[in-house]
Amino acid sequence: MTLSRRDALLAASGAALVAGAAPPPRRGLDDQRVPDLGTGRFLNPVLAGDHPDPAVLKDGADYYATFSSFDSYPGCVIWHSRDLVSWQPIGPALARNIGSVWAVSLARHDGRYFLYIPVKAKPNSIFVIHADRIEGPWSDPIDLALPSHIDPCHAVGADGARWLFLSGGDRVRLSPDGLSTVGVPEHVYDPWHYPSDWVVEGFSPEGPKIARRGDFYYLITAVGGTAGPPTGHMVIAARAKSIDGPWENCPYNPLVRTRDASERWWSRGHASLVEGPAGDWWALYHGYEKDYWTLGRQMLLDPVTWTREGWPQMTGGDLSTPLPKPRGGQAVPHGMALSDRFDTLALGTRWSFYKPSPTEALRVAADNGVLTLAAKGTAPVDSSPLLTIAVDTAYRFECSVEIDPGTTAGLVLFYDDKLYCGLGFDAKRFVTHQYGLERGRPANPHGQSMRLRVTNDRHIVTYDTSGDGGRTWTRFDRGMEVSGYHHNVRGGFLMLRPGLYAAGQGSARFRDFTYRAL
């Protein structure tokens, strides 16, 4: 007897409950996992796939979040929620490539939205953009000329003075309009230090976030290193009655830490405290899924309680089991479909370029079910691939590809321009990409048009080709194992992304891109 997918999930759920384990997640668009279990409970992550360094803003009944987008442009996609569990994208805030975007700060002040953006570039700096509506349009970036700090957090004192808190326990004053600095950074906080025998990546105090509750300002900081050992990253807290300090470290530090590599979530940190719809408190932070550094850092939701002395405590444990949803909120349609019929171009939400030039967007257009991508460079290494996101530990994506004479195009799993894999073709031969290199070129029997399929089944990658639009498939004679395509090998804090590329001369036309979780 063959079980339907629904019956199989129900059977698995029952077995898991008997065994005391978490039930499988619900499935949504493209069979992606959905955090809301439909039972008044949710299962982390609340945003799967690479959503690192969450910057969260409560704006009335609405919540907005954005993330480090590094070398992907358009970047800093704004997400919206009304219950902290279900999230949907609004669109990108940052159009122009100003460098590799690290942990940002999203704020609203005097009716205007601000996004403070640290970048790794030449030179490093922190920029600010602003908008009167969260949907934009956002201003052009303004350089605040802060080359020695990352991870800003906007905060306002009781006297109305505006500040950016920075990595390392520093801060700098902002002008009243928030678009320039006043004076130079000053050191105001010495973070709590973990015991010397803990296994961490390094002290690296970063990601400061300020929250106000009652008589206190709470300063939440990440220490221990963002990646490296699974037990390294952690969340600590301090508080003060004035934005000027002095800051008292929490006696219960760390508030969150992965204590053992057997836990489901590794390297948890970069937390934001936020008041929930019903007035209770929650923390949003990131973590790596056990054994899946390749998926990047995913956004997690953790309930917060307060001690009698007024200290926050995060009570979700290792976040491996379902938790009660925040009370009082409204669900929004969760996530987005990664499959794309290419009737319009979802640039910035579904698709982004890697390290684009100022004119990169002119290379691509989508209309009537066809995405046309002008060729550039010689291979994925220098062609600025068009990338999407992966949100599952096992998935498959496929697309029909048609090329001009002189064009090489295909599908990739792309970490960065030195670490990627995939399969492409020109009119006569295939080209395989492995470890960021171009390899053997067996004969191509399909000519200038074929359908390609890439399967990443828990880091085991296979390729299939079809000359009849996907009715029949032939396994390509090259399999790969990609568990090492991640930050701890290569650096950069990125994820392994599905993508499309076109190199050489002419253009490639892509049709019917489908993504499906397995």
C-alpha positions as CSV (number, residue, x, y, z in Angstrom):
1,M,0.0,0.0,0.0
2,T,1.3,3.5,-0.9
3,L,0.6,6.3,1.5
4,S,-0.4,9.7,0.3
5,R,1.9,12.6,1.4
6,R,-0.7,13.7,3.9
7,D,-1.1,10.2,5.4
8,A,2.6,9.8,5.6
9,L,3.0,13.1,7.5
10,L,0.2,12.2,9.9
11,A,1.8,8.8,10.5
12,A,5.2,10.4,11.0
13,S,3.6,13.0,13.4
14,G,2.0,10.3,15.4
15,A,5.2,8.3,15.7
16,A,7.1,11.4,16.7
17,L,4.6,12.3,19.4
18,V,4.8,8.7,20.8
19,A,8.6,9.0,20.8
20,G,8.4,12.4,22.5
21,A,10.0,14.2,19.5
22,A,8.8,17.2,17.6
23,P,6.2,16.6,14.9
24,P,7.2,17.4,11.3
25,P,6.5,20.9,10.2
26,R,3.5,21.9,8.1
27,R,4.1,22.4,4.5
28,G,3.2,25.4,2.4
29,L,4.2,27.0,-0.9
30,D,6.5,24.7,-2.9
31,D,6.1,22.2,0.0
32,Q,8.3,24.6,2.1
33,R,8.1,24.2,5.8
34,V,5.7,26.5,7.6
35,P,6.2,27.5,11.3
36,D,2.6,27.8,12.3
37,L,1.4,24.3,13.1
38,G,-2.3,25.3,13.0
39,T,-2.7,24.1,16.6
40,G,-1.9,27.4,18.5
41,R,1.7,26.4,18.4
42,F,4.7,27.0,16.2
43,L,7.9,25.2,15.3
44,N,11.1,27.1,14.6
45,P,12.5,28.5,12.3
46,V,10.0,31.3,11.8
47,L,11.9,32.3,8.7
48,A,13.8,29.4,7.1
49,G,16.9,29.8,5.0
50,D,19.5,32.6,5.3
51,H,18.0,35.4,7.4
52,P,20.9,36.5,9.6
53,D,21.3,39.3,12.1
54,P,17.6,40.1,12.4
55,A,16.8,43.8,12.9
56,V,13.2,44.0,14.2
57,L,10.9,47.0,14.5
58,K,7.5,47.1,16.3
59,D,5.3,49.7,14.6
60,G,1.9,49.7,16.3
61,A,0.3,46.3,15.5
62,D,2.9,45.7,12.7
63,Y,6.3,44.1,12.9
64,Y,9.0,44.6,10.3
65,A,12.3,42.8,10.0
66,T,15.3,42.9,7.7
67,F,18.6,41.1,7.6
68,S,22.2,41.2,6.5
69,S,22.2,40.8,2.7
70,F,26.0,40.8,2.2
71,D,26.8,40.8,-1.6
72,S,23.2,40.2,-2.8
73,Y,21.5,43.1,-4.5
74,P,18.9,44.5,-4.4
75,G,19.3,44.0,-0.7
76,C,17.9,44.5,2.8
77,V,14.5,43.0,2.0
78,I,11.8,44.2,4.4
79,W,9.5,41.5,5.9
80,H,6.2,42.1,7.6
81,S,4.3,40.2,10.3
82,R,1.5,40.8,12.7
83,D,2.0,37.8,15.0
84,L,5.8,37.3,14.9
85,V,5.4,33.8,13.5
86,S,4.1,34.3,9.9
87,W,6.1,36.7,7.7
88,Q,5.8,38.0,4.2
89,P,8.2,40.0,2.1
90,I,7.5,43.6,1.2
91,G,10.5,44.4,-1.0
92,P,14.1,45.5,-0.9
93,A,15.2,48.8,0.6
94,L,18.7,49.0,-0.8
95,A,19.1,49.2,-4.6
96,R,22.7,50.5,-5.1
97,N,25.7,48.3,-4.4
98,I,27.6,50.0,-1.6
99,G,29.5,46.9,-0.4
100,S,28.9,43.8,1.6
101,V,26.0,44.5,4.0
102,W,26.3,43.3,7.6
103,A,24.0,43.6,10.6
104,V,21.7,46.6,10.1
105,S,19.4,48.6,12.3
106,L,15.8,49.4,11.4
107,A,14.0,52.2,13.3
108,R,11.1,54.7,13.1
109,H,11.5,58.2,14.5
110,D,9.3,61.2,14.1
111,G,7.2,59.4,11.5
112,R,10.1,58.5,9.3
113,Y,11.8,55.1,8.8
114,F,15.6,54.7,9.0
115,L,17.9,51.9,8.0
116,Y,21.5,52.1,9.3
117,I,23.7,49.9,7.1
118,P,27.3,48.8,7.9
119,V,29.3,47.6,4.9
120,K,32.5,45.9,4.3
121,A,34.0,47.8,1.4
122,K,37.0,50.0,0.6
123,P,36.8,51.8,3.0
124,N,34.4,50.2,5.4
125,S,31.7,52.5,6.7
126,I,28.1,52.8,8.0
127,F,25.4,54.3,5.7
128,V,21.9,55.4,6.4
129,I,18.8,55.4,4.1
130,H,15.3,56.7,5.0
131,A,11.7,56.6,3.8
132,D,8.4,58.0,4.7
133,R,6.7,54.7,4.1
134,I,8.1,51.2,4.9
135,E,7.4,50.2,1.4
136,G,9.6,53.0,0.1
137,P,10.8,54.6,-1.9
138,W,14.0,54.7,0.1
139,S,16.6,57.4,-0.2
140,D,20.0,57.0,-1.7
141,P,22.6,55.9,0.9
142,I,24.3,58.6,3.0
143,D,27.8,57.8,4.2
144,L,28.2,58.4,8.0
145,A,32.0,57.9,7.7
146,L,32.4,55.3,10.5
147,P,35.1,53.0,9.2
148,S,36.0,51.2,12.4
149,H,32.7,49.8,13.6
150,I,29.9,47.4,12.5
151,D,26.4,46.4,13.7
152,P,24.8,49.8,14.5
153,C,21.7,50.1,16.6
154,H,19.5,53.2,16.7
155,A,18.4,54.3,20.2
156,V,16.8,57.4,21.6
157,G,17.4,58.7,25.2
158,A,14.9,60.2,27.5
159,D,16.1,63.7,26.5
160,G,15.4,62.9,22.8
161,A,19.0,62.6,21.8
162,R,19.6,60.0,19.1
163,W,22.5,57.5,19.2
164,L,24.0,54.6,17.3
165,F,25.3,51.8,19.6
166,L,28.1,50.0,17.9
167,S,30.1,46.8,18.1
168,G,32.7,46.5,20.9
169,G,30.6,48.4,23.5
170,D,30.9,51.8,21.8
171,R,28.3,54.4,20.7
172,V,28.2,57.7,18.7
173,R,25.7,60.5,18.8
174,L,23.5,61.3,15.8
175,S,22.3,64.6,14.6
176,P,18.6,65.4,15.3
177,D,17.7,64.3,11.8
178,G,19.6,61.1,12.1
179,L,21.5,61.6,8.9
180,S,25.0,62.5,10.3
181,T,27.0,61.9,13.4
182,V,28.0,64.4,16.1
183,G,31.5,64.0,17.6
184,V,33.4,60.6,17.6
185,P,32.5,57.2,18.9
186,E,33.0,56.7,22.7
187,H,33.3,53.5,24.8
188,V,30.4,53.0,27.2
189,Y,30.0,49.3,27.9
190,D,32.3,46.4,28.9
191,P,30.3,43.2,28.0
192,W,30.1,40.2,30.2
193,H,32.8,37.6,29.4
194,Y,32.1,33.8,29.4
195,P,34.4,31.4,31.3
196,S,37.8,30.8,29.7
197,D,37.3,27.1,29.1
198,W,34.1,27.4,26.9
199,V,34.5,26.4,23.3
200,V,33.9,29.5,21.2
201,E,35.2,31.3,18.1
202,G,36.3,34.4,19.9
203,F,34.9,37.2,22.2
204,S,33.8,39.6,19.4
205,P,31.1,41.6,21.1
206,E,28.7,42.6,18.4
207,G,25.1,43.1,17.3
208,P,24.0,45.5,20.1
209,K,20.2,45.9,20.3
210,I,18.4,48.4,22.7
211,A,15.0,47.8,24.1
212,R,13.0,49.9,26.7
213,R,10.9,48.3,29.4
214,G,9.7,50.0,32.5
215,D,12.4,52.1,34.1
216,F,15.3,50.4,32.2
217,Y,17.0,50.3,28.9
218,Y,18.2,46.8,28.0
219,L,21.3,46.3,25.9
220,I,21.4,42.9,24.2
221,T,24.7,41.8,22.8
222,A,26.2,38.8,21.0
223,V,29.5,37.4,22.0
224,G,31.5,34.2,21.3
225,G,31.7,34.6,17.5
226,T,29.0,34.3,14.9
227,A,30.1,30.9,13.4
228,G,33.0,28.6,14.2
229,P,32.1,26.0,16.9
230,P,28.4,25.3,17.3
231,T,28.7,26.3,21.0
232,G,30.4,29.7,20.4
233,H,27.7,32.3,19.7
234,M,25.5,33.4,22.6
235,V,23.2,36.2,23.8
236,I,24.0,38.4,26.8
237,A,22.2,41.3,28.5
238,A,22.9,44.4,30.4
239,R,20.7,47.3,31.6
240,A,20.7,50.9,32.7
241,K,18.2,53.5,33.9
242,S,19.7,56.0,31.4
243,I,20.8,55.6,27.8
244,D,24.1,57.0,29.1
245,G,24.7,54.1,31.5
246,P,26.2,52.9,33.7
247,W,25.4,49.4,32.3
248,E,25.0,46.5,34.7
249,N,25.5,43.0,33.3
250,C,22.8,40.5,33.8
251,P,23.5,38.0,36.6
252,Y,21.9,35.2,34.4
253,N,24.2,35.6,31.4
254,P,24.2,34.1,28.9
255,L,20.5,34.2,28.1
256,V,20.9,31.9,25.1
257,R,23.7,29.5,24.1
258,T,24.0,26.3,22.3
259,R,25.6,24.0,24.9
260,D,26.1,20.9,22.8
261,A,26.5,20.1,19.1
262,S,23.7,17.5,19.5
263,E,21.1,20.4,19.8
264,R,19.0,21.3,16.8
265,W,20.1,24.9,16.5
266,W,23.8,26.0,16.6
267,S,25.5,29.3,17.1
268,R,22.4,31.2,18.4
269,G,22.8,34.9,18.8
270,H,22.2,38.5,17.5
271,A,18.9,38.8,19.4
272,S,16.3,41.6,19.4
273,L,13.8,41.9,22.2
274,V,10.4,42.9,21.1
275,E,7.0,43.3,22.8
276,G,4.4,40.8,21.4
277,P,0.9,41.7,20.3
278,A,-0.6,40.9,23.7
279,G,2.1,42.8,25.7
280,D,4.3,39.8,26.5
281,W,7.9,39.7,25.3
282,W,9.8,37.7,22.7
283,A,13.3,37.4,21.2
284,L,14.1,37.0,17.6
285,Y,17.6,35.8,16.7
286,H,19.4,33.6,14.3
287,G,21.0,30.2,14.4
288,Y,22.4,27.5,12.1
289,E,20.3,24.3,11.7
290,K,22.3,21.3,13.0
291,D,24.6,20.0,10.3
292,Y,23.3,22.6,7.8
293,W,25.7,25.5,7.8
294,T,25.0,25.6,4.0
295,L,21.5,27.0,4.7
296,G,22.9,30.0,6.5
297,R,21.5,31.5,9.7
298,Q,17.8,31.2,10.1
299,M,15.5,33.4,12.1
300,L,14.2,31.8,15.4
301,L,11.6,33.0,17.9
302,D,12.0,32.5,21.6
303,P,9.5,33.4,24.4
304,V,10.9,35.8,27.1
305,T,9.9,36.0,30.7
306,W,11.0,38.5,33.4
307,T,12.4,37.8,36.8
308,R,11.2,39.7,39.9
309,E,14.3,41.8,39.6
310,G,13.4,42.8,36.0
311,W,15.9,40.7,34.1
312,P,14.9,39.0,30.8
313,Q,15.1,35.2,30.5
314,M,14.5,33.3,27.3
315,T,12.5,30.2,28.0
316,G,12.2,28.2,24.7
317,G,15.0,25.9,25.6
318,D,16.9,24.5,22.6
319,L,13.9,25.4,20.3
320,S,13.6,21.8,19.0
321,T,9.9,21.4,20.0
322,P,6.7,23.3,19.3
323,L,6.0,26.4,21.4
324,P,2.8,28.3,22.1
325,K,2.3,31.1,19.6
326,P,2.3,34.7,20.7
327,R,-1.2,35.7,21.8
328,G,-3.3,38.4,20.2
329,G,-1.7,38.7,16.8
330,Q,-3.0,38.1,13.2
331,A,-1.4,35.7,10.8
332,V,-0.4,36.9,7.4
333,P,0.2,34.7,4.4
334,H,3.6,33.1,5.2
335,G,6.7,33.2,3.0
336,M,6.8,33.4,-0.7
337,A,6.9,30.8,-3.6
338,L,10.3,30.3,-4.9
339,S,8.9,28.7,-8.1
340,D,8.7,31.4,-10.8
341,R,6.7,31.5,-14.1
342,F,8.6,34.7,-15.0
343,D,5.5,36.7,-15.9
344,T,7.1,39.6,-14.0
345,L,10.6,40.1,-12.5
346,A,10.7,39.7,-8.7
347,L,14.1,41.3,-8.3
348,G,15.1,41.8,-4.7
349,T,12.5,39.5,-3.2
350,R,12.8,36.2,-5.1
351,W,15.9,37.0,-7.1
352,S,19.1,39.0,-6.5
353,F,22.4,39.5,-8.2
354,Y,25.7,38.6,-6.7
355,K,28.1,41.6,-6.5
356,P,26.3,43.4,-9.3
357,S,27.7,46.3,-11.3
358,P,25.8,49.6,-11.3
359,T,24.1,48.5,-14.6
360,E,23.5,44.9,-13.7
361,A,19.7,45.2,-13.7
362,L,19.8,46.1,-17.4
363,R,20.9,42.5,-18.1
364,V,17.6,40.9,-17.1
365,A,14.0,41.1,-18.0
366,A,10.9,38.9,-17.5
367,D,7.7,38.9,-19.5
368,N,5.2,36.4,-20.8
369,G,6.8,33.5,-19.0
370,V,10.4,34.1,-20.2
371,L,13.3,35.5,-18.2
372,T,16.0,36.8,-20.5
373,L,19.5,37.2,-19.0
374,A,22.2,38.8,-21.1
375,A,25.5,36.9,-21.0
376,K,28.4,38.2,-19.0
377,G,31.9,37.0,-18.2
378,T,33.2,33.5,-18.8
379,A,31.6,31.4,-16.1
380,P,29.7,31.8,-12.7
381,V,32.9,33.2,-11.2
382,D,32.6,36.5,-13.1
383,S,29.0,36.5,-14.5
384,S,27.1,37.9,-11.4
385,P,24.6,35.0,-11.2
386,L,21.0,35.6,-10.5
387,L,20.3,33.8,-7.2
388,T,17.4,32.8,-5.0
389,I,17.2,31.2,-1.6
390,A,16.9,27.7,-0.3
391,V,14.8,27.0,2.8
392,D,14.9,23.3,3.2
393,T,17.5,20.6,4.0
394,A,16.5,18.7,0.9
395,Y,15.1,20.3,-2.3
396,R,15.0,20.2,-6.0
397,F,14.9,23.0,-8.6
398,E,14.6,22.8,-12.3
399,C,14.3,25.2,-15.3
400,S,14.1,25.2,-19.1
401,V,17.1,27.0,-20.6
402,E,17.5,28.2,-24.2
403,I,20.8,29.8,-25.4
404,D,22.0,32.0,-28.2
405,P,25.1,30.9,-30.2
406,G,28.1,31.8,-28.2
407,T,26.3,31.6,-24.8
408,T,27.0,29.2,-22.0
409,A,24.2,29.0,-19.4
410,G,22.9,26.7,-16.6
411,L,21.9,26.2,-13.0
412,V,24.2,26.6,-10.0
413,L,24.4,26.1,-6.3
414,F,26.4,29.2,-5.4
415,Y,28.2,30.2,-2.2
416,D,30.4,32.8,-3.7
417,D,32.6,33.4,-6.7
418,K,35.2,31.0,-5.5
419,L,32.9,28.2,-4.2
420,Y,30.0,27.0,-6.3
421,C,28.9,23.9,-8.3
422,G,26.4,23.3,-11.1
423,L,25.8,22.3,-14.6
424,G,25.8,24.4,-17.8
425,F,25.9,23.9,-21.5
426,D,26.7,25.6,-24.8
427,A,25.5,24.5,-28.2
428,K,27.9,21.5,-28.4
429,R,29.0,20.5,-24.9
430,F,28.1,20.5,-21.2
431,V,30.3,22.2,-18.7
432,T,30.4,21.1,-15.0
433,H,31.2,23.4,-12.1
434,Q,32.7,22.0,-9.0
435,Y,34.6,23.7,-6.1
436,G,34.3,26.9,-8.1
437,L,36.1,25.5,-11.1
438,E,35.0,24.6,-14.6
439,R,35.6,20.9,-15.4
440,G,35.0,18.3,-18.1
441,R,32.9,19.1,-21.2
442,P,31.1,16.0,-22.4
443,A,29.0,16.2,-25.6
444,N,25.6,17.9,-25.4
445,P,23.0,15.9,-27.3
446,H,20.2,18.5,-26.9
447,G,21.7,21.5,-28.7
448,Q,20.7,25.0,-27.7
449,S,17.6,24.2,-25.5
450,M,17.0,21.7,-22.7
451,R,15.5,21.4,-19.2
452,L,18.0,21.1,-16.3
453,R,17.3,19.7,-12.8
454,V,19.4,20.0,-9.7
455,T,18.6,17.9,-6.6
456,N,20.3,18.7,-3.2
457,D,19.2,15.9,-1.0
458,R,20.9,16.7,2.4
459,H,24.1,17.8,0.7
460,I,24.2,15.1,-1.9
461,V,23.8,16.9,-5.3
462,T,22.7,15.2,-8.6
463,Y,21.9,16.6,-12.0
464,D,19.4,15.5,-14.6
465,T,18.8,16.7,-18.1
466,S,15.8,16.5,-20.4
467,G,15.4,17.2,-24.1
468,D,11.6,16.9,-24.1
469,G,10.6,19.6,-21.6
470,G,10.8,17.3,-18.5
471,R,8.7,14.4,-19.7
472,T,11.8,12.1,-19.5
473,W,15.1,12.7,-17.7
474,T,18.7,11.4,-18.0
475,R,20.9,11.4,-15.0
476,F,24.1,13.4,-15.7
477,D,27.3,11.5,-14.8
478,R,28.5,13.8,-12.1
479,G,27.4,13.8,-8.5
480,M,28.7,15.9,-5.7
481,E,28.7,16.3,-1.9
482,V,28.5,19.9,-0.8
483,S,28.3,19.9,3.1
484,G,31.6,21.9,3.1
485,Y,30.2,24.8,1.0
486,H,29.8,27.2,3.9
487,H,31.3,30.0,6.1
488,N,33.6,27.9,8.3
489,V,35.4,26.7,5.1
490,R,35.3,29.8,3.0
491,G,34.3,32.8,5.2
492,G,31.8,35.4,4.2
493,F,28.8,34.4,6.3
494,L,26.8,33.4,3.2
495,M,24.6,30.4,2.3
496,L,24.5,28.0,-0.7
497,R,22.0,29.5,-3.1
498,P,20.2,28.1,-6.1
499,G,20.7,30.2,-9.1
500,L,20.9,30.9,-12.9
501,Y,23.8,32.1,-14.9
502,A,24.6,33.2,-18.5
503,A,28.2,33.7,-19.7
504,G,29.9,34.3,-23.0
505,Q,28.1,36.3,-25.6
506,G,24.4,36.7,-26.4
507,S,21.6,35.8,-24.0
508,A,19.9,32.9,-22.3
509,R,16.2,32.5,-21.9
510,F,14.9,30.7,-18.8
511,R,11.3,29.4,-18.5
512,D,9.3,27.7,-15.7
513,F,11.6,27.7,-12.8
514,T,10.3,25.3,-10.1
515,Y,11.5,24.7,-6.6
516,R,10.2,22.0,-4.4
517,A,11.1,20.8,-0.9
518,L,11.7,17.0,-0.7
